[in-house]
Amino acid sequence: MKQLQLGKTGPASSAIGLGCMGMSGMYGPADRAESIATIHAALEAGVTLFDTGDFYGSGHNEMLLGEALRLAPASRRDNALVSVKFGALRDPSGGWAGYDARPAAVKNFLAYSLERLGVDHIDIYRPARLDPNVPIEDTVGAIAEMVRAGHVRHVGLSEVGSATIRKAASVTPICDLQIEYSLISRGIEDDILPTLRELGIGVTAYGVLSRGLISGHWQKDAAGKGDFRAMSPRFQGENVERNLALVEALRKIADAKGVSVAQIAIAWVAAQGEDIVPLVGARRRDRLTEALGALGVKLDAGELAAIEQAVPKGAAAGERYAAAQMAHLDSEKGAAHH
Ligand SMILES: NC(=O)c1ccc[n+]([C@@H]2O[C@H](COP(=O)([O-])OP(=O)(O)OC[C@H]3O[C@@H](n4cnc5c(N)ncnc54)[C@H](OP(=O)(O)O)[C@@H]3O)[C@@H](O)[C@H]2O)c1
């Protein structure tokens, strides 16, 4: 599989990474055996980047990924990079209770993650969000200390804007920013992406299929109870109808090229730069196979233009998160000033 470098200081990664969040309930129930089989199929296909968060299923996702890696052949497991997000607080009913990225919390979260994953170091460790009560310099400073102690290899960020990225990078090398980026979420292009390129920081792009919305497989009202998408503005009422009309426009281009809608959407993100690694959220082997097929889809300038005409910048109906969650996005605060 094609390899990319994650930022000028980061590790090499497969050109597509696997995000494991959906395997721990964020998109409704997931099948445990199929989840593990999907991780194994990804390793077998040469995927080396696996993303998780300690708060996905309150530890469930890390234990699942840890088990899958332990069960995999050592030759595959040894190449795997594990990216872990921390800081989001949960309660026993699955509710969300803010963020904690104080240095003492960083070390505490890390100790538990190492244990749940069953590993002696984490390849990329990152705060899921900026903790408004803690300077980012303190948070990444604590991770840098853990790098020096051998518990972490690289420091990453998630959903923060340019000012925060610059502050973090002044303390320690940052390998990548994990942030939503897709045909219908292009907010990073104006300010964040140029900052990352100036500083030599890579992107791990999530939501490249907008959580399934632009995968070509989504049906209106398909989200059940406990599925993030049941609450997400883009999946509601008139919004989802307008968004699915964009998908149909994309489908015409995909059909003409003989590829799937999901493959076009992933290939479009991949075509935006060698510094961008799309993280796909497949939780079944068939979806994974489809997603990895995007690596073989080459888009020329004419095709890229046709795709951007079918789904113009800013065409999505609805924000990418509900208002309460948007308020936690430092990455969106920067955008408000432009
Ligand atoms: N840093 C952050 O704030 C943040 C936020 C969210 C996610 N993430 C990370 O990014 C990863 C990917 O995120 P995402 O869920 O937003 O990904 P996504 O790839 O945009 O959406 C994944 C969903 O799309 C559907 N789908 C349909 N066809 C697919 C195909 N061929 N391949 C893959 N999925 C297909 C699946 O839903 P069904 O299974 O229901 O069909 C799947 O659960 C997560 O697992 C997580 O690690 C990070």
The ligand as an ORCA input file, in Angstrom:
! r2SCAN-3c Opt
* xyz 0 1
  N     -10.952     13.975     15.973
  C     -12.249     13.944     15.980
  O     -12.903     14.853     16.493
  C     -12.975     12.813     15.328
  C     -14.365     12.858     15.179
  C     -14.995     11.802     14.552
  C     -14.265     10.724     14.083
  N     -12.923     10.693     14.254
  C     -12.121      9.541     13.786
  O     -12.253      9.384     12.401
  C     -12.691      8.055     12.091
  C     -13.545      8.057     10.849
  O     -14.609      8.908     11.106
  P     -16.031      8.932     10.542
  O     -16.883      8.021     11.249
  O     -16.328     10.355     10.582
  O     -15.800      8.305      9.081
  P     -16.554      8.280      7.734
  O     -15.677      7.390      6.935
  O     -16.893      9.635      7.245
  O     -17.958      7.595      8.020
  C     -17.995      6.265      8.438
  C     -19.378      5.687      8.240
  O     -19.744      5.731      6.863
  C     -20.460      4.577      6.490
  N     -19.896      4.007      5.253
  C     -20.561      3.700      4.132
  N     -19.755      3.238      3.186
  C     -18.527      3.213      3.697
  C     -17.270      2.811      3.203
  N     -17.101      2.324      1.984
  N     -16.199      2.923      4.013
  C     -16.336      3.407      5.258
  N     -17.514      3.805      5.796
  C     -18.605      3.699      5.015
  C     -20.354      3.621      7.653
  O     -21.567      3.643      8.343
  P     -22.370      2.321      8.589
  O     -21.367      1.369      9.188
  O     -23.472      2.731      9.474
  O     -22.784      1.896      7.193
  C     -19.331      4.209      8.587
  O     -19.595      3.990      9.935
  C     -13.396      7.609     13.366
  O     -13.475      6.218     13.447
  C     -12.539      8.218     14.413
  O     -11.405      7.412     14.637
  C     -12.283     11.732     14.847
*
